[in-house]
């Protein structure tokens, strides 16, 4: 648990008050929660050495017409910078999936910043989570280096861990990679627009046309919403543009979720000028 404390300081630097302390991690783990670490093996392979990533969550409740039901609330996932993009985050979430299933729970929820494309790729594309809940300024003003200076809007995702959708994403057989051309060929519409400015950053449209005026209504089966491919770099280079993206996407997602749309996929197009798009489907039946 002390190693998890130290890892938090590296992943979310700048504010000691944002660290979840070891005694709370222990208490949660002894009462239905989970704290899972990823370690480098020693040179002889006989022991574990340095922790390079962790996931932490605790037991919770959600409410249905038939009364409260248990869920697992996944609170934190962190990987050291030098070990990102190596599959550690996916492996940690897969271990969490296995252990929560053994607890007899079928739903895991967590929040993440919807403008972080790397997190979107892991959560939506690779893990198969879905989302139709947008939380404005979910945590107030956080003081760590990643969140300072911007409202903490979040997606709250649902990971229905016993569904075929999730089991297929977590299987050993690779999923067919769908790109922008696949979705456009299937009739998907891009909502809102973005153009590069002189500095090479994407700028969202200054005015948002309503969906009825665009001829889409609430029945178009597939919509695409673009976000910056590297929001953290954009935020550092141009805080005002980062804030504009926050309010632009907040308006879009709140409107679309109210109309019955659900985030079901995410597209990342690599290249010299990478692009990132959320895929939204209309209605739960699309799953």
N, C-alpha and C positions, 0 to 999 in steps of 0.2 A: 504493500500500500504506500510506503514511503517512496518507492520508485515511481508510482503513478503520480504522486505529488510533484516529484522532480520533473517528470515528463510534461506535466501541465505547464510548468514554468517555461519550458522551451517552446511548446506549441502555441501557448497564449501568453506571450511575455508582456511585462509592463505593469501588472497590478497584482500584488499578493492577495488582495481581498477577493479576487475571482477564483482562487484555488479551492477546490473541494478537498478538505483535510482528510488525512488518513483515518482518523477515528470515525468519521462519518462513512467512509468507504467500508470500513470493517462492520459497522452497525448494519448498513444496508445489505452487505453480503451475507450476514448471519440471519437476515430476516426476509429472505426471498429475492434479494437483489443479486446482481452478478457483477464481478470485476474480473475481467479476462485480460491477460497480458500476452504480448508476443515478444519472444526473447531470441537473441542470437545464441547459438550453441557455442560451447567452449571449443578450443582447438582439438581436444581429444574426443569431442562429441558426447562426453559422459555427463556434462552438467550444463545448466543454463547460465548465461552470463547477463549481458546488458538487456534491459527492457527497451524495445524500440517502438512499441505501440500498445495501446490499450483501448478497451471499450468498457463503459460503466453504465449500469442501469439499475432500476429498482421496480418493485411490484407496485401496481396502481390499479385504479378502477375507471371504467367508463360506464355510462348510464344508457339503458335501453328502455323501451316501453315495458319490458318484462322485469325490469330491475337492474341493479348494478352487476357488471361482469368484470372479471379480472383481465388485466393487460400488463404488459411489461413496458415501462417507460425508459427508453434508451436515452441517457442524458448526455454522454460525452464519448467521442471517438477521436483519438489523437495518434498521429504517427510522426516520428522524428523526420525533419525535412529531408535528410539524406537517404531515407528509406521510403519516400513516397513514390507512387507510380510503380511499385514492385508487387502489388497484390496483397500487401499486409492488411490494409483496411478491409478488403473483401474477405480475407481469411478470418479476421476478427469477427465480422458480422456473421459469417457462416457458422463460427463456433457459438456465437450468441443464439443464432437460429436453432441449432441443435439442442442447446441446453434449455431454452425456453419451451421448446416442444416437449421435452421430458417433464416439464412442470405442468403440462396439460393446458397451456395457454396458447391461444391461436392468433393473438394480435400483439404486435409491437409498434409503438409510436415513437417518433422523435421529431425534432425541429432542426431546420438548417436554413441558411440564408439562400433564398432562391436565385440570387445573382451570382453565386459561386458555381461555375460550370463544372469544375472537377467534382464537387460534392454531388451535383445533379447527376452526373454520369454514373457515379457509384450508386447513389440511392435509387434512382429511377431506372436507368438502363440495366445495370448489372444485377441489382438486388430485386428489382420488380416491385418496389414500393409505389404507391399511388398517392395522389393528394388532391383534395378539394377544400382545404382549410388554409386561409391566409390570416396570419396574426400580425396586426400592426404593432410595432414597437414592443415586441413580446417581453423583452427583459429590461426595458428602460435604457438608461445610459450605462453601457458597459465600459470599463476603463482599460481593458487589455489592448495590446497593440493591433489586433485584427479588427476590433469593433469600434474603437474610439472615433468619435467625430461623425457618426452616421446612425440614423435610427435603426433599431434592431428588429426590422421586419423579418418574419420567418414563415416558411412553409411548415405545416405540421403534417407529416406523412403517415400513412397507414401501411403496415407490412403484414399482410394476411398470410401467415407463415405456412398454413396447411393447404393453400390453394395450388392448383396446377401451375398457374402463372409463376409463382415464386419458386416452386420446386424445379420447374424447367430452367429458370435463370440460375439456380444454384447447382444444377447437374453438371457432371463432368463433360458433357457434350456441348461444344460451343454453340451459342445462338447465332442465327443468321444476322449479320450486321445490316441494319436498315439505314440508308442515308437519305438526304433531302429529296433526291430524285424519286425514291420509292414512294414517299408520302405525297409528293406533288402529283405523281402519276395516279395515286389513289384518290385524288380530288381534294387534298388538303389545301386550305386557304391560309396565307400569311396575314396575321392581324397586326396592324401597326406597321411602321416602316422604320428603317435605320439606314443612315448614310455615313460614310467616313468623312471626317473633317480634315483640315490641312495637316493636323498632327497624326493622322492615321487612326484616331479613335472613332468608334461608332457613336453616332448621335441619334437619339430616338426622335420620332416625329414630334413636332411642337404641339400639334393638336390631334386629339384622338377621335376619329369618327366612330359613331355608335355602330353597333353591329347591324341593326335594321337598315341603316342608311347604306351599309356596305352590301346589302342584299344577302346577308348570311342568316339573320334571325337566330333562333336557338335550336335549329335542327341540322345545321351542317355537321356531319359526323366527325370531321377532323379539322383542327385548327393548329397553326404554328405561331409561337411567340418567340421572338429573338431576344437574346440577352448578350451582354459583352462576354467574350471568351476568356478574358483575364480581368475580372472586376477589381481585384486587389491592386494590380498595377495601375489600372485606370484611376482608382481612388487616390493613389499616391500622386499620380501625375496631374489630375484635374479633379479636385474634390467637388467642385460645383457640377461638373458633368456627371460624376458618380451619384450625386444627390438627385439630379434630373432623372437618371435611370431608375432610382429607387421609387420616385413618385410615379413615373411612367408605368412601370410594371405593377406597382401596387394597384393603380386604377384598373389596368387590364385584368389582372388575376381576380380581383374582388368582383368585377363585373361578370367575368366568365364563370367563376364558381357559382355565383348566384343564379346564372342561367342553366346550371346543371352540367357544366363541363368538369372534367376530371383529368389531371395530369397523368398520362399513362406511359410516356416515353420521352427520351431526350436524344437529340442529334448533335454530335460534334463533328465538324468538318475541319480536318487539319489542313495545314498549308502555310504559306507565307502570311496570308491574312485569314486566320481561322474564324469560323462562324459557329454559333451555338443556338439551338432552337429547342424549346419545349414543344412536345406534342400533346394536345388536349383532345380527348374524345368525349362525345356527348352521351351521358348516361352510363350507369353501372353496367348495362347490358353489353357495352363494348368490351368488357373484360371476358 
